[in-house]
Amino acid sequence: MAAVRSQVAPLWAALVLCTAMSSEALAQKKYDSGASDTEIKIGNIMPYSGPASAYAAIGKTEEAYFNKVNAEGGINGRKIKFISYDDGYSPPKTVEQARKLVESDNVLLIFGSLGTSTNSAIRKYMNEKKVPQLFVASGASKWNDPKQYPWTMGWQPSYASEARIYAKYIMKEKPDAKIGVLYQNDDFGKDYLKGLKEGLGPKISMIVLEEAYDSSEPTIDERVVKLKASGADVFISITSQKFAAQGIKKAAEINWHPMQIISNVSASVSGVLEPAGIEISQGILSATYTKDGSDPQWNADDGMKTFYNFLTQYQPKANKLDAGVVFGYAAAQTMVKVLQMCGDDLTRENVMKQAASLKDFEPDTLLPGIKINTAPDNFAPIEQLQMMRFKGKRWELFGDIISSEMSH
């Protein structure tokens, strides 16, 4: 069929030219690999297995959201074909899957792949191939580097931004704090630590111990014991979900009750706090930019009503307490918005151009007042968060929405 169409095309174009000289009649559809009149192929890489498999809910939710879009007629008449592979949170495997998506599956772009070290492993490749690596599911600051990596863009607030907000909070609430930091020994952990130190500025000596762990370690128990021994009365846990739960448990076991802050990526009630123990998680602090699916305060919220209806219809088995579900929904909504903005120009270049021109976009599951904005020189879509405290069985928001832009 394609061969016949390509032979007929020149003749048809000539006919159109003769009959209707108006430029409207020549409105051109432009496609790169992975896009056609009927389909848009989107690639994705997720840790469906391995140490970060708690985040698999993100990929499953994105798939369900694209199913909803397809059921409602697709994007400008085109159906999304979502191809999502498992990398077990292993960078060499990520490289293999990215090559498969780009060179065998011929996707238009790779969207929402999870992890800092994993996305770092494919960034150079994606930029050399000029294939969008869009809305990376990791808060590393490095995704906001349009000059050097014009084909890579993050989505969530950067880890450094979030850490600066914690520094602001600690200096205000506990000016003589002794801070113990547990961090994952990779880009994710180091980025947070850098942001924390930037935020503390001249008060950097408040940090009494920095303890690094490797994500391949089975347990961080000994490290938590060391942090308690340091005399720290603030415990900042820059950890992925499994280790965040271990840290909460171990602190309680050794009767250590510091002010405890866990990173947003590990603030999932079902993924972290329930496994750690709801009782011992009381009073833990974090910050967020999304609404909490378990919080009744959002029951009357229009955006969340739309979200709950989506779950009922397209993802009934999903756990609405899982922050990954709320995250995946908003990220997929952002991706759909960009593709709608592309119209009939589904080239990779135009996808990046539209992704870099989002103005005050508000996905259903983001906190009121938090908006997505991008520009050709700003590849950081979300730069605001709000502090929250775990109380009862849910997170309670407090204070104002804080912008990570520090006034120095």
Disulfide bonds with the S-S distance in Angstrom:
none
